[in-house]
């Protein structure tokens, strides 16, 4: 089990940017593919982005492609989600997640507690 803690959520105007970070402790972090899901009110939790163990491969939901960028720093045991050109429909609780295998498919076994992102119009 991996413990994940998100940070960086907040309120931003449409068109603005936020950077979410996810930190994990221990030596198991780099053995997992990492990614982000989000859940808006009244909707199912949906995939946002994922990155492979080495950082060499990424995958994005079509809704965020070209606007969001996922990255990881294995030396610091962190993964980040840079969110640009934010839209009100991006409003959701964002969850950091880890998959012991890969990103295709990305099926997390560990989850963070979530951080709220609110985009105003």
trRosetta pair geometry for C-beta under 8 A, 3 or more apart (Angstrom, degrees):
i j d omega theta_ij theta_ji phi_ij phi_ji
1 110 6.1 138 -157 -100 61 115
2 24 5.5 -5 179 -150 106 137
2 26 7.1 -144 -127 60 74 132
2 28 5.8 -138 -90 101 99 117
2 29 6.5 119 -142 -95 126 61
2 32 6.2 -60 -35 -20 161 158
2 98 4.9 -8 62 50 146 160
2 110 4.2 79 54 153 91 176
3 24 6.2 148 79 -139 59 77
3 25 6.2 -7 67 38 112 91
3 26 7.5 106 31 1 94 123
3 110 7.7 -101 -66 -172 19 128
4 22 5.5 -5 -169 -174 102 110
4 23 7.4 149 -153 74 53 39
4 24 5.3 -29 -96 -82 65 99
4 96 4.5 -147 164 98 132 118
4 97 7.2 -155 46 -87 173 22
4 98 6.4 179 -58 -18 134 111
4 110 6.1 127 -12 138 118 107
4 111 6.7 -113 51 150 129 20
4 112 3.7 -93 109 -70 104 89
5 22 6.8 153 75 -153 40 59
5 23 5.2 -24 62 60 95 88
5 24 7.5 160 17 -78 75 49
5 96 7.7 0 65 41 14 142
5 112 5.9 157 -93 -137 17 114
5 113 7.2 6 -121 19 59 101
6 9 7.0 47 136 -24 114 109
6 20 6.1 -15 -163 -173 103 107
6 21 7.1 148 -154 83 53 47
6 22 5.2 -25 -95 -96 67 80
6 94 6.6 175 -162 99 157 90
6 95 7.0 -122 -38 -133 146 33
6 96 4.9 174 -72 -12 99 112
6 112 4.6 114 -23 136 97 154
6 113 6.9 -140 25 57 99 68
6 114 6.4 -21 37 -163 142 9
6 115 4.1 -131 119 -18 123 116
7 20 7.2 156 81 -157 40 61
7 21 5.2 -17 62 62 89 95
7 22 7.8 168 19 -82 68 37
7 23 7.4 12 6 -1 112 106
7 115 6.4 158 -107 -90 15 152
8 18 6.2 134 153 170 97 96
8 19 5.4 -91 -163 97 143 57
8 20 4.2 -179 77 -113 128 42
8 21 5.1 113 -25 10 130 78
8 115 6.5 75 57 135 62 161
9 18 7.1 46 -124 174 35 146
9 20 6.4 31 -61 -104 68 101
9 94 6.4 177 -87 36 115 110
9 115 3.3 -178 -18 151 130 102
9 116 4.8 125 154 65 143 44
9 117 4.9 -111 -140 -65 93 66
10 18 6.4 180 48 -120 91 130
10 116 7.6 87 -70 92 18 80
10 117 7.1 9 44 -118 37 57
10 118 7.3 -84 137 37 32 85
11 118 4.8 -21 -106 74 72 108
11 119 8.0 167 -156 -83 52 26
11 120 6.6 29 -173 -19 97 111
12 16 4.0 -139 172 87 112 134
12 17 7.0 -135 -165 56 156 20
12 18 5.4 -141 -24 -48 150 107
12 86 5.7 68 97 58 125 154
12 117 7.6 -23 20 -165 107 84
12 118 7.4 148 25 84 61 58
12 119 5.7 -23 75 -109 83 69
12 120 7.4 -170 93 20 33 81
13 16 4.9 96 62 -18 68 124
13 119 7.3 62 175 -162 12 67
13 120 5.4 -46 -111 68 56 93
13 121 7.9 105 -159 -119 71 7
14 86 6.3 -133 -133 97 42 76
14 87 6.0 35 -137 -125 97 39
14 88 5.9 -35 -83 -41 113 78
14 119 5.7 85 -82 167 63 103
14 120 6.6 -108 -23 90 79 45
14 121 5.2 33 -25 -115 134 49
15 85 6.1 -21 -135 -136 45 52
15 86 6.7 -57 19 53 12 67
16 86 5.5 -30 67 35 64 116
16 119 7.5 -173 50 -131 97 92
17 82 7.2 -6 -169 -177 112 79
17 83 6.1 162 -153 91 63 61
17 84 4.7 -11 -103 -106 106 62
17 85 7.6 20 -78 -14 80 37
17 86 6.6 168 -91 -18 31 106
18 83 4.9 -1 60 59 79 112
18 86 6.7 44 7 -59 96 145
18 117 6.2 -174 67 -130 161 113
19 80 6.1 -5 -178 -172 96 115
19 81 7.1 166 -157 83 51 49
19 82 5.1 -13 -110 -107 88 66
19 83 7.0 -173 -83 21 37 74
20 36 7.1 94 89 -110 143 144
20 80 6.5 156 86 -158 55 60
20 81 4.3 0 56 54 106 99
20 83 6.9 45 -5 -11 98 113
20 94 5.8 -78 -109 106 165 149
20 96 7.8 -167 146 -64 118 98
20 115 6.3 166 -133 68 113 138
20 117 7.4 -65 -66 -67 123 124
21 78 5.8 -18 -168 -168 100 120
21 79 7.5 149 -158 81 53 42
21 80 5.0 -22 -102 -103 68 84
21 81 8.0 -156 -69 23 30 67
22 34 7.1 179 83 -174 138 128
22 36 7.8 -167 -32 -82 140 93
22 78 6.4 147 76 -159 53 66
22 79 4.7 -14 59 61 109 87
22 80 7.2 -169 18 -78 75 38
22 81 7.9 49 -13 -8 105 95
22 96 3.4 130 -116 -111 143 153
22 112 6.1 -123 -134 -47 110 150
23 76 8.0 -68 -121 144 91 90
23 77 6.5 66 -158 110 68 90
23 78 5.2 -25 -96 -101 67 88
24 28 7.9 -87 146 78 128 79
24 29 4.2 151 91 -102 124 117
24 77 5.2 -116 69 165 75 107
24 78 7.6 170 19 -89 72 41
24 98 7.4 56 -78 -59 157 142
25 29 7.6 167 81 -47 7 123
25 77 6.8 92 -98 129 28 156
26 29 6.2 137 78 -28 77 88
26 77 7.8 138 56 -142 50 151
27 30 7.7 -43 -179 26 53 99
28 31 5.2 -60 -166 34 60 119
28 32 7.0 50 147 -21 82 106
29 32 6.5 -76 -168 31 35 106
29 74 7.5 167 108 -141 105 69
29 77 4.4 85 67 -143 168 98
29 98 7.8 -105 -140 -114 58 144
30 53 6.3 79 172 -167 63 91
30 74 4.7 63 -107 -148 115 111
30 77 7.2 -90 -45 -105 84 75
31 53 6.7 -11 -151 -128 20 126
31 100 6.9 0 130 -142 94 74
32 53 6.8 150 81 -99 19 88
32 98 4.0 14 159 -170 150 108
32 99 6.1 140 -168 63 89 38
32 100 5.6 -55 -108 -96 84 44
32 110 7.4 -40 -137 36 161 125
33 50 6.0 32 159 177 111 110
33 51 6.7 -177 -163 88 77 44
33 52 5.4 -42 -113 -128 99 39
33 53 5.8 -71 -73 -50 61 68
33 98 7.0 145 78 -159 49 57
33 99 4.5 -22 66 65 103 98
33 100 7.7 -15 23 62 81 2
33 101 6.8 -34 10 82 120 42
33 102 5.2 93 -35 -148 150 22
33 103 4.9 -156 -171 -56 146 78
33 106 6.5 -123 120 -121 131 92
34 50 6.9 171 96 -152 37 67
34 51 5.6 -13 66 58 83 91
34 70 7.9 -174 102 176 92 125
34 72 5.9 116 50 -87 137 134
34 79 4.3 -148 130 -68 149 162
34 96 7.1 -16 -169 -171 101 91
34 97 7.1 150 -158 84 55 51
34 98 5.5 -23 -103 -102 69 72
34 99 7.7 -165 -73 22 24 75
35 47 7.3 -9 148 -153 137 87
35 48 7.1 163 168 65 94 79
35 49 5.6 -163 -151 102 90 51
35 50 3.2 -33 -86 -101 133 73
35 51 6.4 161 -80 12 73 63
35 59 7.8 -23 -111 63 134 93
35 70 6.8 -12 -124 -142 63 159
35 79 7.7 -76 -61 154 19 153
35 96 7.7 155 90 -156 33 52
35 97 5.3 -27 72 67 78 96
35 98 7.8 156 25 -86 68 31
35 99 7.1 14 14 -3 112 109
35 103 6.7 126 -56 -122 131 98
35 106 5.3 23 9 -174 160 147
35 108 7.0 -131 56 -66 102 113
36 48 4.3 -44 100 65 96 125
36 49 5.2 21 42 50 100 83
36 50 7.5 -158 23 -72 56 54
36 70 6.8 -160 5 -101 111 121
36 81 5.1 13 -33 -67 157 148
36 94 5.8 -8 -168 -173 115 101
36 95 6.7 148 -155 77 61 49
36 96 6.1 -36 -98 -101 73 47
36 97 6.7 155 -98 18 21 92
37 45 5.1 36 158 173 129 103
37 46 6.3 164 -159 82 85 32
37 47 5.7 -50 -106 -102 83 38
37 48 5.8 172 -111 0 24 95
37 94 7.4 162 87 -155 42 54
37 95 4.8 -14 64 60 89 104
37 97 5.7 43 -2 -16 103 137
37 108 7.4 -110 -19 4 125 141
38 45 7.1 176 90 -151 25 67
38 46 6.1 -24 63 61 73 82
38 48 5.3 70 -7 -55 101 126
38 90 7.8 -34 161 -168 170 62
38 92 3.8 79 170 109 111 143
38 93 6.5 161 -155 79 68 43
38 94 4.8 -27 -98 -100 93 65
38 95 6.9 175 -87 15 37 76
38 117 7.6 -49 -131 38 127 121
39 43 6.5 -175 -162 85 62 85
39 44 7.2 -90 -125 144 91 26
39 45 4.2 -40 -78 -96 108 72
39 46 7.1 144 -87 12 54 69
39 92 5.6 153 69 -170 28 108
39 93 5.3 -17 59 57 87 94
39 95 7.2 30 -2 -11 100 115
39 114 7.8 -48 36 -123 107 136
40 43 4.4 30 66 34 89 127
40 89 7.7 -37 -89 -169 158 58
40 91 6.2 83 -121 95 105 72
40 92 4.2 -72 -70 -95 70 97
40 93 7.9 173 -81 16 32 66
43 46 7.1 -31 142 -20 117 112
43 92 7.9 -62 63 -112 125 116
45 95 7.3 -11 -149 23 124 136
46 61 6.8 59 148 -101 107 156
47 50 7.3 -38 -165 -30 109 107
47 61 5.5 154 101 -66 82 110
47 106 6.4 119 -132 72 127 120
48 60 7.4 -27 156 -146 50 66
48 61 5.5 -67 -132 4 30 121
48 64 5.9 32 -161 9 80 157
48 68 6.8 -56 170 114 102 169
48 81 7.2 22 123 -136 134 147
48 94 7.2 -5 -15 -136 162 98
49 58 6.7 -9 -171 -173 98 101
49 59 6.7 166 -152 88 53 54
49 60 4.8 -6 -104 -106 89 71
49 61 6.9 -94 -59 4 60 79
49 64 6.6 -89 -51 91 104 139
49 68 5.8 -138 -43 119 141 127
49 70 4.1 178 137 -38 133 132
49 81 6.3 146 52 -119 134 110
50 58 6.8 165 86 -154 51 56
50 59 4.9 0 53 54 94 98
50 70 6.9 120 60 93 3 172
50 99 7.4 5 -147 14 132 129
50 103 4.0 164 118 -136 127 109
50 106 4.1 -143 -73 -94 163 155
51 55 5.7 5 171 -119 120 55
51 57 7.1 153 -155 87 51 54
51 58 5.0 -16 -101 -102 75 81
51 59 7.9 -166 -71 22 38 67
51 70 4.8 -154 -42 124 115 120
51 71 6.9 118 -88 -116 163 15
51 72 5.4 -179 103 -17 145 115
51 79 6.6 180 45 -142 129 120
51 103 6.8 152 37 -80 2 143
52 55 6.5 -129 69 -37 77 11
52 56 5.6 -42 65 53 131 72
52 57 4.1 58 -16 51 129 94
52 58 7.4 -109 -2 -64 81 44
52 102 6.6 -8 -118 -147 88 75
52 103 5.5 -92 -73 -10 70 122
54 57 7.8 64 61 10 92 78
54 74 8.0 -36 -134 -42 37 144
55 71 6.9 34 -143 -157 117 60
55 72 5.0 -143 -87 52 107 100
55 74 7.2 -121 -27 -30 119 106
57 103 6.2 -167 111 39 110 138
58 70 5.6 162 -139 62 121 108
58 103 7.4 -104 -141 171 25 170
59 103 5.0 164 10 152 124 123
59 104 6.6 142 -59 -67 154 90
59 106 6.7 -166 66 -26 134 129
60 64 5.5 -122 -176 83 109 94
60 65 4.5 136 106 -86 131 78
60 68 6.4 161 -136 74 124 104
60 70 7.4 -179 -83 -1 92 112
61 64 5.2 62 67 22 92 98
61 65 7.0 -141 91 -34 41 85
62 65 5.6 -37 -140 3 35 121
63 89 7.8 -104 -175 119 126 122
64 67 5.4 -106 -166 62 60 102
64 68 4.1 -4 166 12 117 124
64 83 7.7 -60 -151 -124 118 89
64 90 7.6 95 -97 -110 101 108
65 68 7.6 -51 -80 43 20 85
67 83 6.8 24 139 -158 93 60
67 84 5.3 -145 -168 72 68 75
67 85 4.7 -103 -131 60 110 108
67 86 7.6 138 171 -75 128 42
68 81 6.0 -10 -169 -174 111 93
68 82 6.6 155 -157 83 55 56
68 83 5.1 -10 -106 -105 89 66
68 84 7.2 -178 -80 26 40 69
69 81 7.4 158 79 -156 43 47
69 82 4.5 -6 57 56 95 108
69 84 7.8 26 0 2 97 107
70 79 6.9 2 -172 179 94 101
70 80 7.1 165 -152 87 49 52
70 81 5.4 -17 -99 -102 74 73
70 82 7.8 -161 -73 22 27 72
71 79 7.1 175 92 -155 42 60
71 80 5.2 -9 61 58 88 97
71 82 7.2 26 6 -7 109 106
72 78 6.8 176 -152 97 63 51
72 79 4.4 -24 -101 -104 90 79
72 80 7.3 173 -86 16 39 70
73 76 4.3 15 112 37 117 106
73 77 7.7 -37 94 18 76 19
73 78 5.0 9 52 58 99 93
73 79 7.8 -171 22 -81 63 37
73 80 7.6 35 -5 -8 98 107
74 77 7.0 32 -162 -77 38 44
79 96 6.7 139 70 -143 115 115
81 94 7.2 -134 60 177 152 145
83 86 5.7 54 142 -79 107 102
83 90 6.9 138 -173 -178 135 150
83 117 7.4 27 56 -147 168 152
86 90 5.1 -105 -157 50 84 151
86 117 7.8 -130 -143 168 138 119
86 119 4.6 -149 146 -112 115 135
87 90 5.1 114 60 -11 69 100
87 119 6.1 86 101 122 22 155
88 91 5.9 -17 -178 -15 54 114
88 119 5.0 -152 -100 99 37 101
88 120 7.0 22 -100 -151 94 12
88 121 4.9 -19 -60 -58 132 98
89 119 7.8 -38 34 65 31 132
90 117 6.4 -56 134 120 93 126
90 119 5.1 58 63 -5 98 145
91 117 6.3 -153 -130 105 43 75
91 118 5.2 35 -130 -129 103 49
91 119 5.0 -131 -61 29 85 82
92 117 6.1 6 57 57 58 98
93 114 4.3 16 170 -176 112 129
93 115 6.9 151 -158 69 69 25
93 116 5.5 -38 -101 -94 73 61
93 117 7.5 155 -106 19 22 74
94 114 6.5 144 71 -151 36 70
94 115 5.5 -28 61 63 90 80
94 116 7.8 155 14 -105 78 12
94 117 5.5 41 -16 -7 116 118
95 111 5.5 -13 177 -161 126 99
95 112 5.5 177 -160 60 69 86
95 113 7.8 -155 -122 86 88 13
95 114 4.8 -37 -83 -90 81 79
96 111 7.3 139 83 -160 56 48
96 112 3.9 50 50 -4 94 132
97 106 7.7 102 102 160 124 108
97 108 3.4 -64 176 -98 118 157
97 110 6.6 152 -157 85 57 59
97 111 5.3 -13 -104 -103 83 66
97 112 7.1 -110 -62 6 49 81
98 108 5.8 92 58 -141 32 95
98 109 6.7 -54 93 55 77 74
98 110 4.3 -4 51 59 105 110
98 111 8.0 -147 21 -63 74 33
99 102 6.6 -58 114 56 125 22
99 103 7.0 146 57 -83 141 47
99 106 5.3 -144 -23 -155 154 64
99 107 5.7 101 -121 63 121 48
99 108 5.1 -91 -65 -93 79 48
99 109 6.4 110 -120 2 46 83
100 109 5.9 -6 -11 22 99 136
101 107 7.7 14 43 50 117 93
102 105 7.8 98 88 60 89 28
102 106 7.3 -101 114 -87 54 62
103 106 4.6 -3 -149 -72 54 103
108 111 6.1 96 132 -70 137 79
112 115 7.8 -15 122 -18 131 87
